[in-house]
């Protein structure tokens, strides 16, 4: 018989996630990184079928940095296919990209988003 040990690890805080991203992208532009982390946590708060995790954040940030996006250009989630992990979440993604994450997040937090 084999035994498995289950250990839950809390999702990192925004500060810890920023440190993790900086380890992988030491030259990260500060405003872009802060904006990406804010948007990332807003996306997680939307209760997708499968919330993006740290690995997806790293992939998304690599895309944003490689394409030289600025902080004010990412509200509609360019390259967001790196963040989405299920077919069902693609519908929400199209709405987010059409309206912007801030609008969709605001609706969600005021119970207008299902």
N, C-alpha and C positions, 0 to 999 in steps of 0.2 A: 504494500500500500504506500501511496505517496500522500503527503500532506501539503497543502498549500497554505501559505500565510498571506492573509489579506491585510494590507496596510493602506489606509486612506491618507492621501496627501491633499491638503487644502489647495485650492487654486491660488496662484500668487496674487498678492496685492498689486495695485498699479505701480507702486514704487519698485517692487521686486521684479515685475514684468519688464519695466524699463531697464533695470540692471541686466536682466537676461538678454534683452534685445541688444543692449550696448556691448555685451560680450561678443555677440555674433556680428554686430555692425558698429565697430568702435568709432567710426566717423559719422555716425547718424546725425542728421540735421535736427537740432533740439525741438524746433516748433513742429516739424513733421512727425517726429517720434511722439511727442505729447498728443498731437491731434489724432494720430493713428491709435494710440492706446485708449484715448477717450472714446473713439468710434468703436473700437474693438469691444470695450466693456458695454457700450450701448447695444451692440449687436448681440452680445451674450445675454443681456437683460430681456431681449425680445422672446426668449424661451423657444428657440428654434427646436426642431426635432433632435438635432445633434449640434450642440453649441461648439463653436470653434475653440480650440485649445491653444496652448503655447506654440506648438509646432506650426499650426496654421498662421498664427500671428507672425512668426518668424518668416514664413514663406511670403505672406502678404507684404510685410515690411521690405523684404528683399526686392519684391516686384516694384513697390513704390519708389524705393531708392534708386533702383536701376533705371527707371523711367523718368527720374528727376521730377517727381510730383512735388508741389509745394503743399503746405498744411491746408491752405484754403481751397485746394482742388480735389480733396478726397472725400467730401461729404457724400457723394453718390457712389462711393466704393469702387473705384476702378480696380480691376484685377481681383474682384471679390470671389471669383471662382476658387481661389486658394483658401477661402474661409468657409465655404459651403461643403457639407459632407453628406447631404441626402437630397434625393430628388424632390421630396416634398418642400424643402427649404428654397428651392429655386424660384418658386412662385413668390415667396416673400422677398427674395433677392431682387426680382424684377420690380416690385413695388418700391423697395428701398432705393434702387437705382433711379427710378422715375421721380420719386418725391424727395429723396435725400434722407439720410439716417436721422437727422434731427427731427424732421416732421414725423416720421414713423415712430421714433422713440417717444416723442411727446404724446402722440396718440395712444401709445401703449401705456404710458404712465398715467394717462387720464382716462383709462378704460374705454377708449374709442377704437382700439385695435384688438382684434380677436386672435 
